[in-house]
Amino acid sequence: MFWGAYQYGTVWDDLYSVCDEDTQCTIDHRLDALREKGNQAREPISKHLEDGIFELRAKDKRFLYYFSESREIIFIHAFIKKRNEVLRAHIEKAKERRNEIRRWRLSPNALDN
């Protein structure tokens, strides 16, 4: 059974749309694997950062997400990685958005992929 994939606002679409075709292909394959494996996915597809925040990794693109209790992957922040480590500000932004979704019971947008 596949996991559903959703995004906060347009965070996924915004970064995906500026990627070249080769990077988009990599992202598509990684997303497919993540949707199939869910919270069992490991590197190089997925990496746990902290406090239930994970990153989908594709070249220098990073999509931060968390897993909901109802087999959903919620993408909450995306960026181009320019350093070896993910900056604290990116992780904190992801946590803020996760908390906002939970607090206000927001409905993230379904990914079309």
C-alpha positions as CSV (number, residue, x, y, z in Angstrom):
1,M,0.0,0.0,0.0
2,F,1.5,3.3,-1.1
3,W,1.7,6.4,1.1
4,G,0.0,9.6,0.1
5,A,2.1,12.6,-0.6
6,Y,1.1,16.2,0.2
7,Q,2.7,19.6,0.4
8,Y,2.4,22.7,2.5
9,G,1.3,25.4,0.2
10,T,3.4,25.0,-2.9
11,V,6.8,24.2,-1.4
12,W,7.3,21.1,-3.5
13,D,6.1,22.7,-6.7
14,D,8.2,25.8,-6.3
15,L,11.5,23.9,-6.0
16,Y,10.6,21.1,-8.5
17,S,9.7,23.6,-11.2
18,V,13.2,25.2,-11.2
19,C,15.0,21.9,-11.5
20,D,16.5,20.6,-14.7
21,E,15.1,17.5,-16.4
22,D,17.8,15.2,-15.0
23,T,17.2,16.4,-11.4
24,Q,13.4,16.1,-11.8
25,C,13.9,12.5,-13.0
26,T,16.0,11.8,-9.8
27,I,13.4,13.5,-7.6
28,D,10.6,11.5,-9.3
29,H,12.3,8.2,-8.7
30,R,13.1,9.1,-5.1
31,L,9.5,10.2,-4.4
32,D,8.2,6.9,-5.9
33,A,10.5,4.9,-3.6
34,L,9.5,7.0,-0.6
35,R,5.8,6.5,-1.4
36,E,6.4,2.8,-1.6
37,K,8.6,2.4,1.5
38,G,7.1,5.2,3.6
39,N,8.8,5.4,7.0
40,Q,11.0,2.4,6.2
41,A,12.9,4.3,3.5
42,R,16.6,4.9,4.2
43,E,19.5,6.8,2.7
44,P,20.1,7.8,0.0
45,I,16.4,8.4,-0.5
46,S,15.5,9.6,3.0
47,K,17.4,10.8,6.0
48,H,16.1,11.6,9.5
49,L,17.3,15.0,10.6
50,E,15.7,15.4,14.1
51,D,12.4,15.3,15.9
52,G,10.5,13.5,13.2
53,I,11.7,15.8,10.4
54,F,13.2,13.9,7.4
55,E,14.8,15.0,4.1
56,L,14.2,13.6,0.6
57,R,17.5,13.9,-1.1
58,A,18.1,14.5,-4.8
59,K,21.4,15.9,-5.8
60,D,21.6,19.3,-4.1
61,K,17.8,19.6,-3.7
62,R,16.3,18.9,-0.3
63,F,12.6,18.5,0.5
64,L,11.9,18.3,4.2
65,Y,8.9,16.3,5.4
66,Y,7.2,14.4,8.2
67,F,5.0,11.3,8.3
68,S,1.4,11.6,9.6
69,E,-0.4,8.9,11.4
70,S,-2.6,8.2,8.4
71,R,0.2,7.0,6.0
72,E,0.8,10.5,4.6
73,I,4.1,12.2,3.7
74,I,3.8,15.9,4.2
75,F,6.4,18.0,2.5
76,I,6.8,21.2,4.5
77,H,10.0,22.9,3.3
78,A,12.3,22.8,0.3
79,F,15.6,24.3,-0.6
80,I,18.9,24.0,-2.5
81,K,21.6,22.7,-0.2
82,K,24.8,24.7,-0.3
83,R,26.6,23.3,2.7
84,N,27.5,19.8,3.9
85,E,24.9,20.0,6.7
86,V,21.3,21.2,6.7
87,L,21.2,24.5,8.4
88,R,19.3,24.8,11.6
89,A,17.1,27.5,10.1
90,H,15.7,25.0,7.6
91,I,14.9,22.4,10.3
92,E,13.2,25.1,12.4
93,K,11.1,26.3,9.5
94,A,10.0,22.7,8.9
95,K,9.1,22.3,12.5
96,E,7.1,25.5,12.5
97,R,5.1,24.5,9.5
98,R,4.5,21.0,10.9
99,N,3.2,22.6,14.1
100,E,1.0,25.0,12.1
101,I,-0.6,22.2,10.2
102,R,-1.3,20.3,13.4
103,R,-2.4,23.3,15.4
104,W,-4.8,24.7,12.8
105,R,-5.6,21.3,11.3
106,L,-4.7,22.6,7.9
107,S,-5.1,20.4,4.9
108,P,-2.0,20.2,2.8
109,N,-2.2,20.1,-1.0
110,A,-2.0,16.7,-2.7
111,L,1.0,16.2,-4.9
112,D,0.1,15.4,-8.5
113,N,3.0,13.0,-9.0
